[in-house]
Amino acid sequence: MRILVTGVTGQLGSEVIKTLSLRGHEVIGTARNLRSLPVLPNVSYASLDLADAGQIRAVLTEVRPEAVIHCAAYTAVDDAEENSALCYLVNESAAETVAKLCGELDATLLYTSTDYVFDGSGSRPWTPEDAPAPLNVYGASKYAGERAVARFAPKHFIVRISWTYGKTGNNFVKTMLSLGQKTNPVRVVNDQIGSPTYIPDLAPLLADLTASGRYGIYHAANRGFCSRYEFACEIFRLAKLPVTVLPVDSSAFPTKALRPKNSRMDTKKLSENGLYELPSWQDGIKRYFLE
């Protein structure tokens, strides 16, 4: 299968191309900056600036992929509050251009979205059928991208993910490990609940979903829920760092963008459609340290 992957310099896109390479797919990885990319079997690269609709059209028309896994996004949540035009350009307008081309090429499109499309109210897990109500510009832009994908790409997947971490890029785990080596105690919010999701678990699922033909909206995350505070405690325990973690309310860390407090995601639709749910979040973070 010829698959184009966007955002391959990011922590998700880089893991997705490794997974597809190992499975023997013909992979075209794209990013704005192609420096320092790994040499992988069956993988070639193309420069792609998502702010340039003409370039998107030129690359996809030349490659003519059978599927596109659209990992690239503007993800600077706080900066988006002051740079909303750029955020919407990348997360909505570029997604719309990609979706229209996938429609023209009869290609499958998998668009990665986020738990930030929800307002974080309540305590039950969000289902794919729940109505989005974003709290911030980033979440609103990703929801706008979802609507564009659903409108213009008949063969589409919208996959909402949350609390992702892996071996590359910046993430909560690396932030905690850095803090724990120079600060004690560490204060961590205990009123934001979600599912820490290990990217080496997520990437194979996205590959399987892309090939499944079971189109629609899905939630994908490691099983189980915890607070940011509980996650930090587990990180320090596994890292064998003698750090005291103090639980605090989100109000202790005011930010430009509001964050949802309830990011619990209901992932049952995966197994209901012949796929599988991911291992527990505890299993994921344990393997992160083992690997």
N, C-alpha and C positions, 0 to 999 in steps of 0.2 A: 504494500500500500504506500502511495506517495503522500507524505504528511508534512505540511508546513507548520512550524511551531514559532510563535512570536515570543519575544522577550527571553531569549535563551541565555542572557547574561544574568538573569534573576535567579533566585533560589529555586523557584518552581520550574521555570522553563529549562534550566540547566539539567535538572533531574529527569524531566520528561524526555529530553532528547537522548539521554543515556539509556533510559528504559526502551525507547523505540529502536535505538541502535542495536541493543542486545537481542531484540526480537526480529531483526532482519528487515525492518521497514526502510524504505528510501526516505530519508529525512532531510528537509531543508530548514535549517535554523536561521531565524532572522533577529536582528537587533540593530539599534542605531550605531553602536560602536562594536566593531568586530575584532578588536584587539584581544589577545590572550584567551582565545577560545580553544577548547580541547580538540584534538584530532581523534575522531571516533569513526569506526566502521560504518559505512552507508550514510554518513552525515556530511552535507555540504552547507555552506553559509551564504547568506545574502544580506546586504545592508538594507535596512528598512526603518525609515523615520515615520512614525505613526501620525505625526503632525502634517504629513505631506500626502494628501489623498491621491495625487497623481502617481507618486511612487508606489503606494499600496497597490493601485490598479496595475501598474507596469510589472511589479514583481509577481503578483498572483496570476496575471495573464500569461506571463512567461513560464512560470512553474506549472500552472494548471494542476494544483493539488487535488487529490481525492478527498482529503480532509484537512482542516485547519484547527489546531489547538491554540487558542488565543489566550496566552498567559500574560502578555504585556499589559501594563496599566500604569496610570498615575496613582501612586499609593501613599504619597506624603500627606497624611490625613490632616494634620494641623495646617500645613502650608496651603492646602487646597482652599481653606477658608478665605485666603487673600489672593489666591491664584485660580479662581474658579473657571475663568475662560480656558486656561490651559488644561485644567483637570477635565472639563467637559469635552474639549477638543480630542483628548486622548481616549477617555473612557466612554464617550458616547459617539462622537463624530467618526472616529477611526473605526469603532466597532460597527457602526452603520455601513461604512464603506466596505469593510471586510465581509459583512453579512450580504450586502448586495452582490458582491463578486462571487461569493459562495453560491448564491442563488443562481447566478448566470452560468456558473461552471458545474452546477449540480453536485457541489461538494458538501460534505458534512462539516458543520462548524460547532466546536465546543468552546464556549465562552466561560471563563472562570469569573465568578462574581463573589459576593462577600456577605457575611452575617450583618454588615453595616447597612444593608437595605432595610433592616427592621429597627424599630424604636427601642428595643430592649426592655419593654414592659413585661410584667407578669413573671411567672417562674416555670411555665411549661415549655418544652422544646418547640421551636418553630418548625412548621411543616412547609413543604414546597408550595402548598396551596394557600398559605397565609398571605394576607395583603401587606406588601411592604409599606413602610412609613419612615424613611430615613431621617436621622437626627442631624446629619452634617452634609456638607457639599460633596465629600468623597462618596458617601453612601448614595446620595441622590444621583450623582453622575454614573455610578455603576448600575443603578436601577434603570436609568435612561438607556444605558447600553444594553441591558437585558431586553427592554422593549424593542429596541432597534433590531436586535438579533432575532427575536420572535417574529417580527414583522417581515423581515427581508430574507431570512435563510430558512427555507422550508425544512431542511434536515439539520435541526439544531439541538444542541444540549446547552443548558444553562446550569452550571454547577457552582453552588454557593459553598465557599470554604471559609474557615476561620482559624485564628490562632496558630498559624503555620510556623514551623521552624525546621531547619535542616542544617547541613554542614557548611553551606555557603551563605553569603549575604548577612544582613542584620536581622536579628529576631530577639524575642524575649529571653530565650535561654542564654544567648551570648551576652545580653545586657546584664542578666543576673550574675553570670559567672564573672564578668568584669567588675561589677559592683562588689561582689563578695570577696574579691581579692584586695580591695582597698577601703571598704566600708564595713563597719560592724557596730550596731545592728543595721539591718536593711529594712526599710519600710515598704510594704507592698499592699496594694488595695485588695480588700477581701469582699467587695460587693459587685465585682464583675465576674460572671460565671460563664464558662464555656468548655470547649473540648480542645486541648492542645493537640495539634495534628502534625504528625511526623511526615515530612515531604516524601521520603523514600517509601512510605506506605501509600501516599496519595497518588504519586505519579503512575504506578502500574494500574491503579483503578481508572484514572483518566484515559489511559491507553485502551483498556478493556471496554470502557464506556463508549469511546469513539467508534470502535469496531462493532458495537452491539446492535446498532439500528434501533435501540429503544429510546427514541427521542423524547425530550421534555426537560422539565426542571428537576434538579436533584440537589440534595444536601449531602456533603461528603466531609466527614470528620472522624477522628478516632473515637471509639466508644467511651461512654462515661463522661462525667462532668466534674469540674473543680473550679475553685476560685483562683485568681491570679496568686493570691497568698499561698494556697495549698500547692499550687504548681511550683512556686519558688521554693517552698520547703522541701519538695521532692527533688528538685534540681540540686540543692545544696547537700541533701543527704547522699545522693548518688555520686556527687562530685567529691564527697568526703571533705567538705569545707565547713569548719566549725563557726557557722554564721548564725546569729540570732535574727529571726525574721519577725517583724512586728506588723500585725494586721491593722490597716487603717482604711478609712472611708475614701471614696474617690475625690471627695471635696478637698482632701489634703494635697492633691496634685491637680490644680486647675489647669485646663488646657484650652486652646482656641476652639477646638472641635469637641462637641459632646460625644461620648462613647456609650454604646448600648451596655446596660448592666446585665441583661439576660441574652447571652449568645448561645444558649443551648440549641442544638440543631437536631431535628428528627431525621435520621438517615434510613428509616425502614424502607423507603421507596426503592432503594438499591436492591435489597434482597427480594422485594416483591416483584421486581422486574428481571429476575434471573441473574443478578450480579451478586455482590457480597458487601457486607459492612466491614469496616476496618477494625484492626485489633484495638484493645483498650489503650487509653492515653498513657497509663502506667507502663504498659508493655513497650509503647513507642519510645518514651523517654529513657527507659532502661537500655534499649538497643542503641539509642543515640550515643550513650556513653560507652557501650561495649564496642561499637563500630568506630 
